Amino acid sequence: MSGIGDVHRILAEALAAVGSAQSRPELEAIGVKYIGRKGEITSVLKTLKDLPLEERKAFGAAANEAKVKLETAIAEAVQKFAGPALDPTFDPTLPGIVHRLGVIHPINKTMGQIVASFQRMGFAIAKGPDIETDYYNFEGLNFPPDHPARDMQDTFYVEGGLLLRTHTTPVQVRTLEKVKPPVKCITPGKTFRNEAISTRAYYVFHQVDGFLVDEGVTMADLKGCLVAFCRDFFGEKLKLRFRPSYFPFTEPSAEVDISCFLCNGKGCQLCKFAGWLEILGCGMIDPNVLAKVGYDSEKYTGYAFGMGVERIALLKYMVKDIRLLYENDIRFIRQFL
Ligand code: DAH
């Protein structure tokens, strides 16, 4: 049987708990513990009917008072944890502010897709510097100092006899110098040529070269690799055409055309009614290049290829002017989601 003293003790304990509560749920739990249906004060009140009449009145009043005091204390304490009052000018029905996501630049996107396609065929990535020596850009690639092929490149020369690489092919020489065959790499990167800016040309652009050197590598391996890449990248139905060409660092050399993916070779604006689109240069690595990096060119053969990323991006996305890729007008770039 409880006495008034018990009621006071329970109330003091409950008020102390309210005082130290740190959250709304904690306060709710205190309410349940003391004045809920099975709470301690509630239980005390339930015992009232068993008391003699004269005690019942005072005891009942004390217990009821305790209950009210605790309810008030809890209600006040809950205020502490209430969130900030709603701003009356805030209209939750208005549309929200959309945070626009960035997009990958079409050049990076195209380069990433080219790289990923070759990675799926087991090519590793090799990188080299943008500022090169004459040796890696030309001489190691079988361009003798007075060779007219050097005129094909409008080179930016910088101080100290260095130059901005005119192609990513120097990375082939750098890589072969370092590793022993078999080697199978692609070399994505920036390249520079002192060209007048036009719809087709810019003084900085990107290339992806690739090469494979091992025993018994033939032109058939090169063709197989490039057919697989072009179909993966442009579409399964493509035809390829290998046209004889010339590069100092490959022998024989070829340029590869793909049947126009827009008109299927029938002739359209994109392919200038030729039905074919030129997309890359390639060939069997010249034995002189292999000899210069210290490979036994009797034992090892290799193929190589190189392509311009911007050219491929312009074709793939049917963009008419390379400058759009460099002006970075957000309205243009955003279309490449
Ligand atoms: N480096 C050449 C260029 O910039 C492209 C090229 C052709 C790269 C044939 C190669 C290759 O690796 O085998 O025009």
Residues whose N, C-alpha, C, O or C-beta is under 5 A from the ligand:
A	BS01	DAH	T166 H167 T169 D209 G210 F247 T250 G281 C282 G283 A304 F305 G306
